[in-house]
Amino acid sequence: MNTQQKLSTPVKDHMITLMGYVIEVMDNEANLDKNTQIEMVFESLFKVFASFQATFNVGNKNLTLYNS
C-alpha cells in the first residue's frame, strides 16, 4: 500500500484516503495507537510539511527549564 501524497492531491483528499486506511485496519481488528496514526500521516505528506511536523513534536513535549 502506497500512502505517499501525490502532487495533484489536495491535503484534504489525502487525509480522507488515510482515514479510510485506518478504518480498514481497525475493521481487521488491528490496533494502531494515536502516535502511530500521527506518524503515518507525517510520513505520507510532502516534505514541505516538515515544519508543521516539527512544531507538532515540540508542542507535544513536556518542556522544562530544569531537571527535577
Buried (B, 14 or more C-beta within 10 A) or exposed (E): EEEEBEEEBEEEEBBEBBEEBBEEBEEEEEEBEEEEBBEBBBEBBEEEBEEEBEEEEEEEEEEEEEEE
